[in-house]
Amino acid sequence: MEPGKKKWRFRGNRELNSAAITVHGVMEMLMEKINKDDNRPIIPLARTDPSTFACFRTTPVAVDAVAEAVQSFEFNGYPNTVGVVSARRAIAEYLSHNLLYEISPENVYLTIGCTQAIEIIVSVLAYPGANILLPRPGYPHYETRADFSNLEVRHFDLLPEKAWEVDLDSVEALADRNTTAIFIINPGNPCGNVFTFQHLKKIAETARKLGIFVISDEVYAGQAFGSNPFVSMAEFATIVPVIILGSLSKQWVVPGWRFGWIVACDPNAILQQSGILECIKNYIDISANPPTFLQEALPQILEKTRSEFFSNILHVLREDAQICYDGIKEIGCLTCPHKPEGSMTVMVKLNLSLLEGISDDMDFCLKLAKEESVTVLPGFVVGLKNWLRITFAIDPSSLDDGLKRMKAFHERHAKKL
Ligand SMILES: *Cc1c(COP(=O)(O)O)cnc(C)c1O
């Protein structure tokens, strides 16, 4: 038979090709536009990974803990699936620190970054007919994973004019008897907001009323540098069951280490009785686990990192947020409804009517990359068309440079009056 006529029986899983928008996909399109002849450095305001900047370098405490674990030769074997007990206990203690109840180490699950934590929790909730409530704007990996698991998503709005608080009326209107959970991200990516104690309490009370539980993505835990202090949703677990997602990635600025966790805050054993915790354990049984030496190093990292490390990072983030907010004010086609007070990103609104020949947020970002070697994430990726998400967590002088280039771009494309 001619080779061309042979019928092969395999093909890829087409579910994976379904128009899923990913940050990575858009990033690639932006990077392709960068002009190779531009001698200026690329200013990366699209991706949230400040680890290459000296002012965001992780603490030697973390590096030493990992090095010691590797050099001991004792942690070259497979980890047990539920995770090294000392690591689970260290996370439980670390998160219990401000609470009126104790988180049980049994309710801590170690994951490969918060990314895998998201995959696990979404998969566990994806049973036929169920739906979940996600914030808009949000973090697109939730939508992508829910799509892939055929889990229905309903979006509630975050309100820019109310410091990006949750529109709780819309939450009540969206939920029905098949709704299982509401997800929040605090401190917020993409909005850079920090929820108040009162607002978190209201979210908990709303969830209780609806008979659903709360999943709180706290990868930016502690990274609040405005007037609202960071409060963990774990504080409200006596009102409603809470699952916290976290990782080392943003707090310790080591996203390449791929280490995260799922923590069930379940003082009334409601999650346990629902069977959800057993599902999480079963999912982890059929998954890869984080490296043994990282699990082993974790207690040292959590216990020994000095508060100066975190306050230095906060100091740079606060300065960056100010530079970003002031810089945006100088750019006529952009408005920032709420000055960032947490996390590493902020949402700004694009006023297309002031620009000539720019059709939408994607077009803006592609042309900005091409002409100014600045990458910014188009808002549609995070759920808000014709907005932009700016990651301000970079070296302050580079951020200043990037905003000046955006201003020059605006002036070149501004509609002549
Ligand atoms: C970065 C980020 C994640 C992913 O965290 P990793 O630990 O790097 O996998 C999850 N959620 C939000 C909101 C993030 O910003």
The ligand as a Tripos MOL2 file, in Angstrom:
@<TRIPOS>MOLECULE
LIG
   15    15     1     0     0
SMALL
NO_CHARGES

@<TRIPOS>ATOM
      1 C1          0.2510   33.2250   39.8100 C.3       1 LIG1
      2 C2         -1.1130   32.8400   40.2080 C.ar      1 LIG1
      3 C3         -1.4790   31.4830   40.3480 C.ar      1 LIG1
      4 C4         -0.5420   30.3660   40.0000 C.3       1 LIG1
      5 O1          0.3820   30.1580   40.9820 O.3       1 LIG1
      6 P1          1.5770   29.1010   40.8310 P.3       1 LIG1
      7 O2          1.9400   28.7710   42.2190 O.co2     1 LIG1
      8 O3          2.6780   29.8150   40.0960 O.co2     1 LIG1
      9 O4          1.0990   27.9310   40.0610 O.co2     1 LIG1
     10 C5         -2.7560   31.1840   40.7840 C.ar      1 LIG1
     11 N1         -3.6580   32.1550   41.0480 N.ar      1 LIG1
     12 C6         -3.3530   33.4610   40.8980 C.ar      1 LIG1
     13 C7         -4.3950   34.4880   41.1880 C.3       1 LIG1
     14 C8         -2.0740   33.8460   40.4680 C.ar      1 LIG1
     15 O5         -1.7940   35.1370   40.2750 O.3       1 LIG1
@<TRIPOS>BOND
     1     1     2 1
     2     2     3 ar
     3     2    14 ar
     4     3     4 1
     5     3    10 ar
     6     4     5 1
     7     5     6 1
     8     6     7 2
     9     6     8 1
    10     6     9 1
    11    10    11 ar
    12    11    12 ar
    13    12    13 1
    14    12    14 ar
    15    14    15 1
@<TRIPOS>SUBSTRUCTURE
     1 LIG1         1 GROUP 0 **** ****
